[in-house]
């Protein structure tokens, strides 16, 4: 067992998950009826609500942007706890009624509130089940996830709701079965937000020992060209973040921390592949970065820093996903880090 595996097992010792058990047909019928009742109640309100698309991820930018997109405002701080927020009376709203986007501009806290906290997969979530500040911008509520018809009908997901506290103190809630795939997709993004929040709280220290920066918001990603300097790169760090958007539909969401690796030597293999990067389209399963958001952090002459984000853009209307491909040699090195970062079974 490697040192990284030992340390990762310690981090995840209390957050293992099990398979999701299908629910009985009667439970599904009750949920469907409840969903219909809520939609009737919310119908008139939705007609006058300002529809704002939440967490829309832009297409991969082929420009020469070299840094991750910074947040434009300072989020309102909140001292509320997950238990307090989940216990408060919340006005049910639809995802389309959430304003504004990103979430941190209009809300100070977001809690994941399972109906039965002992049910799988909630044991895999780092507690407390609350995110605040810019980490909220990682959470996908609304239009994230695959089309509803791809969610499957035999993979019922435990009842949950998301409860948000606005910057004015109003408390609103979204039922999981109002979201794509019964909220499964949003739960995975919440796990990713928790990982980013934990990383920020640790001052950028990761399980792998390398220094990494939180990634939020996660759109739009930089295009190729972050390492186009012809001067030697002195070091490269590969930071592996959990995914917030692309999720295999039948997978059980789970929590994994951000893990950092220092590339061998001066990281020249990665840098050379980075410089020749190109955007590729194809089936999501062929994306080499599936299951992670990878950030390459390179240090050049005079401590000049370069960054590149690698991730799989979910399929568009054509059914194709998009990603930035590097050279085969560079992808092999990075894939070895991704394999090592997988949670222990």
RALINMO-V212722 format. One line per field, one symbol per residue. psi: psi as a letter, one per 20 degrees, with the letter a starting at -180 (. if undefined). A space follows every 10 residues. Layout:
psi=???
This chain:
psi=prhggghhhg hjhjkqrrqp pqrqhgghgg ggghgggghg highhhhiqo oppplpprqp pjakpiqqpq qiroqpqqjq rggghhiqpp pprrhhipqa prhihiqiqp qpnqhniiqq khiippqqmq qrbihhihpo odjqrrqhij hqijmqqqpr qppqpriiiq pqqpqhjirp lkigghghhg ghhhghghgg hikjprhiiq pqqqnqrkqq qqaqihkiqi qpphqppopo qqqigopphj qpqrpqrppq qpqqcjkhgg gghghjqqpq qaqhiipijp jropppoqpa qkkpqqqppp ropqqahiiq rqroqaqhgg hgghhhgghh iqqq.
